[in-house]
C-alpha cells in the first residue's frame, strides 16, 4: 500500500497545526493508531494510555493518532487531556480507507460507517511491521510496548 503519499492536516505535540505525511517519518518507527472519536470514553482512555507511557514509547517510535475529527476537535482533545503526540484529521477518511480500517459498524442495532479501532507499527523503511485490528483499549499500549521491546 502506498500510504506515504497521503497528506493530512494535524497538530503536533506542541499544538501547532501543520500538514503531515508518513513519508515525513522515513527512517523512524511509527505507531499509527486509528480511533473513532475525540473525547469519547474508550478513545480518551487509549490516548491517555499513550500519553502516560510516552517516555517509554518515544524511545522506540513516533506516536500518531488518527480520527475523522476536525483540527479544532483535536486541539480541544489535546488540551483537555494534555496529549503529547501528533493527532491527524482524516476528515475524508482517505488514510483510514487505505489502511482498511474504515468499515461498517453497529450500535444499538443501527449500522453506520466509521473507524474500526486499529494500530499499525510502521518500520523505518515505511513498511507495516505489525498490525492490531478491532483493538480492545485495556492493555493495548502494553501490547505495543511489548512488541517494541521497550523495557
N, C-alpha and C positions, 0 to 999 in steps of 0.2 A: 504494500500500500504506500502511496506517495503522499504522506500526510505532511511532509516538511514544507510543502508549498502553501499550505493553508495559513492565512494570516488572520488573527483575531485581535480585537481591542481587549485590553486588560488593564489591571492595576498591579503594580509591583508591591513588594513587601512594605515599601515606604508610602504607599497610597498614590503614587504618581501614575497617571494614565499614559499608556503607550501601546503601540501595535506589536504583537509578538508572533513569531513563527517558531515551530520546533527546530527549524534549521539554525536559529539563533543559539541553540544549546548543543550544537555538534561538538563532540569531544567530551561531553559531560553526560553522566547518567541522569535520567529524568524519571520521577514518579509522577505520572499523569493520571489524575483521578477525576472521574466524571460523577457528578452528584445532581440530583433533581432540582433542588430549590434552596436559595439562601434563606436562612432564619427559620427552617423547619427543624423539628427535634432531631431526627437522625442526621441530617446534613450538618447541623450545628455541632452535634457530638463528634462527628467524623472530623470536621475542620478543627475543633478544639483538641482532638487527639493528635492531629498533625502538629498544631501549634505547640502543644505541651512536650512533644518529642522532637521538635525541630533541631535542637542541638545534636541529637543522635542521627537523625535522618540527613541533615545537611552535610554531615561529614562524608556521606557517600552519594548524595543525589540532590538535585534541584526538585522542589515540590511545586506542582502546578495543579490548581483546581479548576475545573471547567463545568459550567452550567449554562442553561439558556437565559439566565437572568441578565439584566442590563448592567452597565457600568455603575450607574447610580445605586442600584441594589447591592452590587458587590462592595462599593465604598461603605455603605451603611453596615453591611455584614462584617467587613474587615474592622471597622472602627468599633462596633459594638462588642466584638469578641477578641480584639487585639490580635488578629491573624497576621502571621509573619511570613507569608509566601504569596506567590503570584496567583491571581484569580482571572480567568479568561471568560469573556462574554460571548458565548456561542449562540447568539440570538437566532440565527437561521439554522442551527443545529448541523452545520456542514461538517464540523470536526466529529461530532457525535455519530453522524451517519458514516463517515469514513472509517471510524473505529468499530462500527456495528453495534453501537450502544443506544441508538435511537430506535425505540420499538413500542409495540403495543403493551399497555399496562392496564390493570383493572383495579378499581377501588369502589367498594360498596356496590359491586355489580355493574358499574359504569366503565366502559372501555375508552381509553384515550391514548394518545401518543406522548411519549416522554422519554427521559433519560433512564436507562437501566444502570443502576449504580455499579460502576466498574473501575478497575485500576490497572494501569499498564506501567511496567518498568521498561524504559527505552534505553538501550545501551549507548555508549559513546559514539558508536558508528551509525546510530539512527535507526537501528532495527529493534523491533519489540523483543525483549528478553524474557518477559514473564507477563501473564495477564490473569486477573481475577475478574470474573463476571458474576452478576447477581450477588454482590458483596453484602454481607451482614456487617454492620458497623462495629459491633462489640468485638474487640480484639483484632480488628483488621490492620491497624497501624503496626501492631506487634508482629503480625504475619509478614508485613512488608519489611520490617526491621530484621526479622529472621532471614528473609530472603537476601537482603542486602548484607547480611552477616555483620551488622553493627553490634559491637559489644554492649 
